[in-house]
Amino acid sequence: MKKLFIIIAASLSIAGCTSFLNVENLGKSTIAGFFADIDGLNAAGLGLHRLLLELYDDDYIRLGELGGDNMVLNRVNASQMYQLVYDFASTPADNSGYPYYFWKHAYEVCTNANNILYYGKELLKTYPEHEAVIQKHFGYAYFARALAIFELCNVYAMPYDFTGDASHLGVVAIDYVPGFEDELPRDTMKDCYALIIDDLKKGMECFGSDTDRTPTYISGLACKALLSRVYLYMEDYDNAAAYAKEVMDAVPLTPRSQYVDMFRRAQKTPGEAIFRLNSYGSGSGMSGFCSPLSNQQSSPDPTFMATFSRGDVRSELFTYVAEKEDGDEYAGKVYSAICKYLPFKADESDSDNRRSDPFVLRVSEMYLIHAEALCLGGGDLSAAADDIKALQARALGVDKSAINLTYSNAADLDKLIQQERAKELCFEGHRFFDLKRRGEDIVRPATTTSTLSRLEWPDYRYCLPIAQLEMQANDSMEQNDGYDEE
């Protein structure tokens, strides 16, 4: 039975599981029947957003931080699934852990995106008067598929430049609705990235001149921002810098006075968001993962916290002061915690608005991409330094002219950029993937609770294994090196 097990499972269950597209009557319809009108397409768009929330909030952020060097996992309270990732001990047999779940959830996104693109073409013929709405949903689908394939590559494959021509294994770059007997082997990283870039450029075409800046909706600007990140991972520094600059010119940095609220009052302070996931009505798994109340599972590493200068506004996101709404047993107590996912409760009577909306893309990342691309791509070092000065000035509440960076060459400046990137984007799902794409060792501080304090590049454990369920169901699937005998 030569098929991509998870893709087919998701394709079939779309007609019988209401959770994918959030509509009550979906189980009573065929997929084609569901997409018979514009209401079905709109429901599919909402469902796609929900799947992205589950993928990013429940899976990707944690994978990007547990494998890094900035987080402490509380082994007493954390599940075995988290401990295995933290210790780089995942195996193909972990069918109740991330080797299975991330693959499954990412391909659910791809499957639903492919269905929107496939059936939407027929809708466009039937309802040409709704072309603008249909094209926007095509844009959503192209972006979502690109994001899912990109993240799958980050989790299950070595970086793009691991081989000189990117001919090493990526993932299954699925861009159509497969048949049950279709053979679906892994594509090369070159082919995976070609699909990602093509999807994002098609997404930009679908959004056209639409300049909607509602950050909980995918937009043409989000496509540009993700392209910038993708090109950075490819080490195509010219394109990375160019797309980052376009986004920087379109959206300002959040001012210092609103920085903490940008994370902790998401419904009132969207800030510099380009795309963030709306957790309204569903909650955020990262909130529970980071909460210091009851059974705390994670916290910022104290060695990492010590790298922040006194007065750095970002360090305020590491201290949680329990509010009266937390209950009498907690009120007033102070905890070390990752507060980027812990919303303020006071002054918000609607509990659904006390929410954490995870960032997928925000402008600060574009400054960091622009700086790294200029620095490593042989560009203007002064302009690269200026990007870092802007972020540091905001963090410290001083004028940019008061920031002095000491460097004598590109290598020196690159170190400063990476230090700033680690601080600015901490606990947003970047750290491990940044170290991996740059081919750097994972070196945990003495305060780590992991059983593995150091992982040297290019150890095979920089990739998760392909789950045993997938290997058994798909004759065309190839396992990652190092896991073949497990």
C-alpha positions in Angstrom: 0.0 0.0 0.0 2.2 2.8 -1.3 0.8 6.0 0.0 1.7 8.8 2.3 -0.3 7.5 5.3 -1.0 10.7 7.1 -2.0 12.7 4.0 -4.5 10.0 2.9 -5.9 9.7 6.4 -6.5 13.4 6.6 -8.0 13.5 3.1 -10.5 10.8 4.0 -11.3 12.2 7.4 -12.1 15.6 6.1 -15.5 14.3 5.2 -16.2 12.8 8.5 -14.4 14.9 11.2 -15.8 18.3 12.0 -12.6 19.4 13.8 -10.8 20.0 10.5 -13.1 22.6 9.1 -15.2 23.6 12.1 -18.6 23.0 10.5 -21.4 20.9 12.0 -22.7 19.4 8.8 -19.3 18.4 7.3 -19.7 14.8 8.4 -22.9 14.5 6.3 -21.2 15.7 3.1 -18.7 14.6 0.6 -15.7 16.8 0.2 -17.0 18.0 -3.2 -20.4 18.7 -1.7 -18.8 20.7 1.1 -17.0 22.9 -1.4 -20.2 23.4 -3.5 -20.7 27.0 -2.4 -18.9 30.0 -1.1 -20.0 29.3 2.5 -18.1 26.0 2.4 -15.0 27.8 1.1 -15.2 30.4 3.9 -15.6 27.6 6.5 -12.5 25.8 5.0 -10.5 29.0 5.4 -11.4 29.2 9.0 -10.6 25.6 9.5 -7.2 26.1 7.8 -6.4 28.8 10.3 -7.4 26.5 13.2 -5.1 23.8 11.8 -2.2 26.3 11.6 -2.8 27.3 15.2 -2.7 23.6 16.3 0.5 23.0 14.2 2.3 26.1 15.4 1.2 26.5 18.9 1.1 22.9 19.9 4.0 21.6 18.0 6.4 23.9 16.1 7.2 26.4 18.8 8.0 23.7 21.3 10.2 21.8 18.8 12.1 25.1 18.1 12.8 25.7 21.8 13.1 22.3 23.5 16.0 21.5 21.1 17.8 24.8 21.9 19.8 26.2 24.8 17.5 28.8 26.4 14.7 26.8 28.0 14.6 24.7 31.2 12.2 21.8 31.2 10.6 20.7 34.5 11.0 17.0 34.2 8.6 16.3 37.1 5.7 18.0 35.4 6.6 17.7 31.6 5.3 14.7 29.6 7.7 12.1 28.2 7.1 13.5 24.7 8.7 16.8 25.7 11.5 15.1 27.6 12.4 12.9 24.6 12.8 16.0 22.3 14.7 17.9 25.1 17.1 15.0 25.4 17.3 14.3 21.6 16.1 10.8 22.4 13.1 10.5 20.0 12.9 7.3 18.0 10.7 6.1 15.1 8.6 4.1 17.5 7.4 7.2 19.3 4.0 7.0 17.6 2.5 8.9 20.5 5.1 11.7 20.3 6.4 14.4 18.0 7.9 12.1 15.3 4.3 11.2 14.5 2.3 14.2 15.6 4.2 16.9 13.8 4.2 15.0 10.6 0.5 14.3 10.9 -0.5 17.8 11.8 1.6 19.4 9.1 0.2 17.2 6.4 -3.3 17.9 7.6 -2.6 21.6 6.8 -1.2 20.6 3.3 -4.2 18.4 2.6 -6.8 21.0 3.5 -4.8 23.6 1.5 -4.8 21.3 -1.5 -8.5 20.8 -1.2 -9.1 24.5 -1.2 -7.0 24.9 -4.3 -8.5 22.0 -6.1 -12.2 22.5 -5.4 -11.9 26.3 -5.4 -11.1 26.2 -9.2 -14.6 24.8 -9.8 -16.1 27.4 -7.5 -14.4 30.1 -9.5 -16.1 28.8 -12.7 -19.5 28.6 -11.0 -19.3 31.8 -9.0 -17.2 34.3 -11.0 -18.8 37.1 -9.1 -17.0 35.9 -6.0 -13.6 35.9 -7.6 -12.0 38.3 -5.0 -13.0 36.0 -2.1 -12.0 32.8 -3.9 -8.6 34.3 -4.9 -8.0 35.4 -1.3 -8.6 31.8 -0.1 -6.2 30.6 -2.8 -3.7 32.9 -1.2 -4.4 31.5 2.3 -3.9 28.0 0.9 -0.6 28.7 -0.9 0.8 30.4 2.2 -0.3 27.6 4.6 1.1 24.9 2.4 4.4 26.7 2.0 4.6 27.2 5.8 3.8 23.6 6.5 6.4 22.2 4.0 9.0 24.7 5.2 8.5 23.6 8.8 8.5 19.9 7.9 11.9 20.4 6.3 13.2 22.2 9.4 12.1 19.3 11.6 12.8 16.2 9.4 15.6 17.2 7.1 19.1 18.7 7.2 19.4 22.4 6.2 19.2 23.5 2.6 23.0 23.9 2.2 23.8 20.5 3.8 24.8 19.3 0.3 26.2 21.7 -2.3 23.2 21.3 -4.6 20.5 20.6 -2.0 20.1 17.1 -3.4 19.7 15.5 0.1 16.3 14.3 1.3 13.6 16.8 2.3 10.0 15.8 2.9 7.1 15.0 0.6 6.4 18.2 -1.2 2.7 17.4 -2.0 1.0 20.0 -4.2 -2.1 18.1 -5.2 -4.9 15.9 -3.8 -3.4 12.4 -4.0 -5.1 9.2 -4.9 -5.2 6.3 -2.5 -2.5 4.3 -4.4 -0.2 7.2 -5.3 3.4 6.6 -4.5 4.7 9.5 -2.5 8.4 9.4 -1.7 10.4 12.2 -0.1 11.5 15.0 -2.5 14.9 16.6 -2.4 15.4 19.8 -0.4 15.9 21.6 -3.7 12.5 20.5 -4.9 10.8 21.2 -1.5 12.2 24.8 -1.5 11.2 25.3 -5.1 7.6 24.5 -4.2 7.7 26.7 -1.1 8.9 29.7 -3.1 6.5 29.1 -5.9 3.6 28.9 -3.5 4.5 32.1 -1.7 4.9 34.0 -5.0 1.5 32.6 -6.2 0.1 33.7 -2.9 1.3 37.2 -3.5 -0.4 37.2 -6.9 -3.6 36.0 -5.3 -3.7 38.8 -2.8 -2.7 41.3 -5.5 -3.0 44.9 -4.4 -4.9 43.9 -1.2 -3.2 45.8 1.6 -5.3 44.4 4.5 -3.2 44.8 7.7 -5.4 42.6 9.9 -2.6 40.5 11.4 -4.8 37.4 12.1 -5.4 37.0 8.4 -2.8 35.8 5.9 -1.8 38.5 3.5 0.5 39.4 0.7 2.8 41.0 3.2 2.9 37.7 5.2 4.0 35.9 2.0 6.8 38.4 1.5 7.9 38.0 5.2 7.9 34.3 5.0 9.9 34.5 1.7 12.5 36.5 3.5 12.8 33.8 6.1 13.0 31.1 3.5 15.7 32.8 1.5 17.7 33.3 4.7 17.6 29.6 5.3 18.8 29.1 1.7 21.6 31.6 2.3 20.2 33.6 -0.6 21.1 36.8 1.1 20.2 39.2 -1.6 16.6 38.1 -1.8 16.3 37.7 2.0 17.4 41.3 2.5 15.2 42.6 -0.3 12.0 41.0 1.0 12.8 41.9 4.6 13.2 45.5 3.6 9.9 45.6 1.9 8.2 44.5 5.1 10.2 46.8 7.3 9.1 49.7 5.1 5.5 48.7 5.3 5.1 48.1 9.1 6.8 50.0 12.0 8.4 48.4 15.0 6.2 48.3 18.1 7.2 51.2 20.4 8.8 50.3 23.7 5.8 51.4 25.7 3.6 48.8 24.0 6.2 46.0 23.8 5.0 43.8 26.7 1.3 44.4 25.8 2.0 43.2 22.3 2.4 39.7 23.7 0.3 39.8 26.8 -2.7 41.8 25.5 -3.0 40.4 22.1 -6.6 41.4 21.5 -5.8 45.1 22.2 -2.2 45.5 21.0 -1.5 43.6 17.8 1.7 45.7 17.5 4.2 44.8 14.7 2.4 41.6 13.8 2.5 40.5 10.2 0.8 37.2 10.9 -0.3 35.9 14.2 -2.7 33.0 15.0 -6.0 33.9 16.6 -6.5 31.6 19.6 -9.9 33.1 20.5 -12.4 30.4 21.7 -9.8 27.7 21.5 -7.0 28.8 23.8 -3.2 28.3 23.5 -1.3 25.2 24.4 1.8 27.3 24.9 -0.1 29.1 27.7 -0.4 25.9 29.6 3.1 24.8 28.8 4.6 28.0 30.2 2.2 28.8 33.1 3.9 28.8 36.5 0.6 28.1 38.2 0.0 24.6 39.4 2.3 22.2 37.4 4.8 24.4 35.6 6.4 22.6 32.7 9.0 25.1 31.3 10.8 28.3 32.3 13.6 30.5 30.9 17.1 29.3 31.6 18.7 31.7 34.3 21.9 31.7 32.4 20.1 33.1 29.3 18.2 35.6 31.4 21.5 37.0 32.7 22.4 38.1 29.1 19.8 40.9 29.2 21.0 44.3 30.2 19.4 46.1 33.1 16.4 48.1 31.8 15.8 45.9 28.8 12.1 45.8 28.4 12.2 42.3 27.0 13.4 41.0 30.4 9.9 41.9 31.8 8.6 39.0 29.9 10.4 36.6 32.2 8.6 37.5 35.4 5.1 36.5 36.2 3.3 38.3 39.0 0.1 36.4 39.8 -3.1 38.4 39.6 -6.2 38.2 41.8 -7.9 36.5 38.9 -5.4 33.6 39.3 -7.0 32.8 42.7 -6.2 33.6 46.3 -3.5 30.9 46.6 -1.4 32.5 43.9 -2.3 36.2 44.0 0.8 38.4 44.4 3.3 35.6 44.1 6.2 36.1 41.7 7.5 33.4 39.4 10.2 33.0 36.7 8.2 32.2 33.6 8.0 32.6 29.8 5.3 35.3 29.8 5.1 35.7 26.0 2.2 33.3 26.3 0.7 34.4 29.6 -1.9 37.1 28.9 -2.9 39.7 31.5 -6.2 39.1 33.1 -7.0 42.3 34.8 -9.2 44.8 32.9 -10.4 42.1 30.6 -13.7 40.6 31.8 -14.2 38.4 28.7 -12.1 35.3 29.5 -11.8 34.5 25.7 -10.0 37.8 25.3 -7.4 36.8 27.9 -5.6 35.0 25.2 -2.2 34.3 23.7 -2.1 34.7 20.0 1.3 33.2 18.9 3.3 35.2 16.4 4.3 33.5 13.2 5.8 36.6 11.6 6.6 40.0 13.1 8.7 43.0 12.0 11.5 42.6 14.5 12.4 39.3 12.8 12.7 41.2 9.5 15.2 43.6 11.0 17.3 40.6 12.1 17.0 38.9 8.7 18.0 42.1 7.0 21.0 42.6 9.2 22.2 39.0 8.9 21.7 39.0 5.1 23.7 42.2 4.7 26.4 41.0 7.0 26.9 37.5 5.5 26.1 38.5 2.0 28.8 41.0 1.6 26.5 44.0 2.0 26.7 47.2 4.0 27.9 46.3 7.5 27.0 49.8 8.7 23.4 49.3 7.6 23.3 45.9 9.2 24.5 47.3 12.5 21.9 50.0 12.2 19.2 47.4 12.2 20.5 45.9 15.5 20.8 49.4 17.0 17.1 50.0 16.3 16.1 46.9 18.2 18.5 47.6 21.1 17.4 51.2 21.3 13.8 50.2 21.5 14.6 47.5 24.2 16.6 49.9 26.4 14.5 53.0 25.8 17.3 55.2 24.4 18.0 56.9 21.2 19.6 54.9 18.5 22.6 57.2 18.5 23.3 56.1 22.1 23.9 52.5 21.0 27.5 51.5 20.3 28.3 48.2 18.6 32.0 47.1 18.6 33.0 45.0 15.7 36.0 44.9 13.3 34.6 42.6 10.5 31.6 40.7 9.3 32.3 37.8 11.6 32.3 40.0 14.7 29.1 41.7 13.6 27.4 38.4 12.9 28.0 37.3 16.5 26.3 40.4 17.7 23.4 39.8 15.3 23.0 36.2 16.6 23.1 37.4 20.2 20.4 39.9 19.5 18.3 37.4 17.5 18.4 35.0 20.5 17.1 37.7 22.8 14.5 39.2 20.5 12.9 36.0 19.2 13.4 33.8 22.3 10.7 31.2 22.9 8.9 32.0 19.6 10.1 28.7 18.0 13.3 29.9 16.3 16.3 29.0 18.5 17.0 25.3 17.7 16.2 25.9 14.0 18.6 28.9 13.9 21.4 26.8 15.4 20.6 24.0 13.0 20.5 26.1 9.8 23.8 27.7 10.7 25.4 24.3 11.4 26.2 25.1 15.1 26.6 22.8 18.1 23.9 22.8 20.7 25.5 23.7 24.0 23.3 23.8 27.1 24.4 25.8 30.2 25.1 24.0 33.5 21.6 24.8 34.6 20.0 22.6 32.0 17.9 19.6 33.1 18.5 17.7 29.9 20.4 14.5 30.0 22.3 15.8 26.9 24.2 19.0 27.5 25.9 19.1 24.1 25.0 18.0 20.6 27.7 18.4 18.0 26.9 19.3 14.4 26.1 17.4 12.2 24.8 14.7 14.5 21.9 12.8 13.0 19.6 13.8 15.9 19.3 17.3 14.5 16.5 15.7 12.5 13.5 13.9 14.0 13.0 10.4 12.7 10.1 9.5 10.3 7.5 7.9 12.5 7.2 4.1 12.4 3.5 4.3 11.4 4.5 6.2 8.2 7.4 3.9 7.5 5.1 0.8 7.7 2.3 2.4 5.6 4.4 3.9 2.9 6.7 1.6 0.9 8.3 4.6 -0.8 9.3 6.4 2.4 13.0 6.6 3.4 14.1 6.9 7.0 16.5 9.6 8.1 20.1 8.4 8.6 20.9 7.2 12.0 17.5 5.8 12.7 17.5 2.9 10.2 18.2 0.2 12.8 15.9 1.4 15.5 
